[in-house]
């Protein structure tokens, strides 16, 4: 209950001061709670200063979070860590989840139709790749290590 209360303190409009991202995180947090997944937040960024199309950013974050929820649900640990921070060059959005498989290809997952799950279309990360490829001020770095799948999205300031 303490952890739930602490996360609810982070999940407020003053901390997450972008309505689209606030709504997205709230929605995914409650979905995670229903599935028994622990979702931790560290927000160290002013989200009102995002220098990127908010629809496209929300789309990317939504896909990454949906994938994290699906993967974490299949593990014993059931964990997602979300960190938002910034420096003088960029805002960084990190989504890290527990995963059952360390042998995930961090290049193949972005191909159209490729999926590590049985009943999925393999379209989500392909759409993320399409958005990334048409923008020069955003980048995604993906790693898998020690049963942790990590997506680090950087949005550069102009």
Secondary structure per residue as TSV (DSSP state, phi and psi in degrees):
chain	resnum	aa	ss	phi	psi
A	1	X	-	360.0	-36.7
A	2	X	H	-63.4	-42.5
A	3	X	H	-63.6	-42.3
A	4	X	H	-59.9	-45.7
A	5	X	H	-63.1	-43.7
A	6	X	H	-60.8	-43.6
A	7	X	H	-66.9	-35.5
A	8	X	H	-66.7	-29.9
A	9	X	H	-66.6	-36.9
A	10	X	H	-71.7	-37.8
A	11	X	S	-81.1	66.8
A	12	X	S	-134.1	157.1
A	13	X	T	-63.4	-21.5
A	14	X	T	-74.4	-38.4
A	15	X	T	-77.5	-48.0
A	16	X	S	-101.8	82.0
A	17	X	-	-89.1	41.2
A	18	X	-	-134.4	114.8
A	19	X	H	-55.6	-40.0
A	20	X	H	-65.5	-46.6
A	21	X	H	-70.3	-38.1
A	22	X	H	-58.0	-48.5
A	23	X	H	-63.1	-44.2
A	24	X	H	-60.8	-48.7
A	25	X	H	-64.5	-40.3
A	26	X	H	-60.6	-47.1
A	27	X	H	-59.0	-47.8
A	28	X	H	-70.7	-33.5
A	29	X	H	-62.6	-44.6
A	30	X	H	-70.9	-33.0
A	31	X	H	-64.0	-43.8
A	32	X	H	-61.3	-44.2
A	33	X	H	-59.5	-41.8
A	34	X	H	-62.8	-32.4
A	35	X	T	-93.8	7.1
A	36	X	T	73.6	22.3
A	37	X	-	-97.2	132.4
A	38	X	E	-84.4	127.0
A	39	X	E	-119.9	116.0
A	40	X	E	-103.7	143.4
A	41	X	E	-122.9	141.0
A	42	X	E	-135.6	107.1
A	43	X	E	-111.3	110.2
A	44	X	E	-126.4	43.4
A	45	X	S	-147.8	144.0
A	46	X	-	-86.1	100.4
A	47	X	G	-76.1	-7.9
A	48	X	G	-74.6	-13.2
A	49	X	G	-103.2	22.4
A	50	X	-	-65.5	130.4
A	51	X	-	-107.1	56.4
A	52	X	S	-157.2	154.7
A	53	X	-	-55.9	114.7
A	54	X	H	-66.6	-31.3
A	55	X	H	-63.7	-47.9
A	56	X	H	-66.6	-39.4
A	57	X	H	-64.6	-43.7
A	58	X	H	-63.5	-37.3
A	59	X	H	-62.2	-47.8
A	60	X	H	-61.1	-52.1
A	61	X	H	-61.0	-38.6
A	62	X	H	-61.6	-44.6
A	63	X	H	-65.0	-45.5
A	64	X	H	-62.6	-41.4
A	65	X	H	-68.6	-40.9
A	66	X	H	-59.9	-44.4
A	67	X	H	-63.6	-41.3
A	68	X	H	-62.7	-42.1
A	69	X	H	-62.6	-45.5
A	70	X	H	-62.4	-43.8
A	71	X	H	-70.3	-44.3
A	72	X	H	-63.8	-34.8
A	73	X	H	-60.4	-29.9
A	74	X	T	-85.1	-0.6
A	75	X	S	-106.3	162.8
A	76	X	S	-70.8	-38.0
A	77	X	S	-71.3	-36.3
A	78	X	-	49.5	69.1
A	79	X	E	-135.4	137.6
A	80	X	E	-134.5	127.8
A	81	X	E	-112.0	129.1
A	82	X	E	-119.8	125.6
A	83	X	E	-128.2	128.5
A	84	X	E	-119.1	124.5
A	85	X	E	-146.7	170.8
A	86	X	E	-146.5	158.6
A	87	X	-	-130.9	-165.1
A	88	X	S	-77.7	-4.8
A	89	X	S	-110.1	-27.0
A	90	X	E	-160.8	163.6
A	91	X	E	-104.2	138.7
A	92	X	E	-121.1	129.7
A	93	X	E	-117.2	114.5
A	94	X	E	-114.2	126.2
A	95	X	E	-121.8	116.4
A	96	X	E	-124.7	130.5
A	97	X	E	-132.7	155.0
A	98	X	E	-68.3	144.3
A	99	X	-	-141.6	152.3
A	100	X	S	-83.6	-22.0
A	101	X	-	-122.4	122.9
A	102	X	S	-86.2	-8.3
A	103	X	-	-97.7	38.4
A	104	X	-	-84.9	130.4
A	105	X	-	-77.5	116.8
A	106	X	T	-78.0	0.1
A	107	X	T	-106.5	-43.3
A	108	X	G	-62.5	-32.6
A	109	X	G	-60.9	-17.4
A	110	X	G	-93.5	-0.5
A	111	X	S	-80.2	142.6
A	112	X	T	-61.8	128.8
A	113	X	T	88.0	-10.7
A	114	X	-	-83.1	132.3
A	115	X	-	-146.4	144.8
A	116	X	S	-90.8	-4.3
A	117	X	S	-110.7	149.9
A	118	X	T	-62.9	-50.4
A	119	X	T	-101.5	28.2
A	120	X	-	-112.2	158.3
A	121	X	-	-87.2	-20.5
A	122	X	S	74.5	27.0
A	123	X	-	-100.8	-31.1
A	124	X	H	-54.7	-58.9
A	125	X	H	-69.7	-26.6
A	126	X	H	-64.3	-41.0
A	127	X	H	-64.2	-40.0
A	128	X	H	-58.9	-45.9
A	129	X	H	-59.9	-40.3
A	130	X	H	-62.3	-43.6
A	131	X	H	-64.1	-44.9
A	132	X	H	-62.1	-39.5
A	133	X	H	-70.2	-21.5
A	134	X	T	-98.0	4.6
A	135	X	-	-128.4	134.7
A	136	X	S	-95.1	-10.8
A	137	X	S	-102.8	22.7
A	138	X	E	-146.3	143.3
A	139	X	E	-146.3	150.0
A	140	X	E	-129.1	131.0
A	141	X	E	-120.5	124.3
A	142	X	E	-117.9	132.7
A	143	X	E	-137.1	154.8
A	144	X	E	-133.8	121.8
A	145	X	E	-158.1	138.1
A	146	X	T	51.2	46.6
A	147	X	T	55.8	36.8
A	148	X	E	-129.2	125.3
A	149	X	E	-104.1	123.1
A	150	X	E	-126.9	128.4
A	151	X	E	-116.3	121.4
A	152	X	E	-116.7	108.9
A	153	X	E	-100.7	124.1
A	154	X	E	-112.0	129.1
A	155	X	E	-113.7	112.7
A	156	X	E	-83.4	144.4
A	157	X	-	-75.9	145.3
A	158	X	-	-79.6	360.0
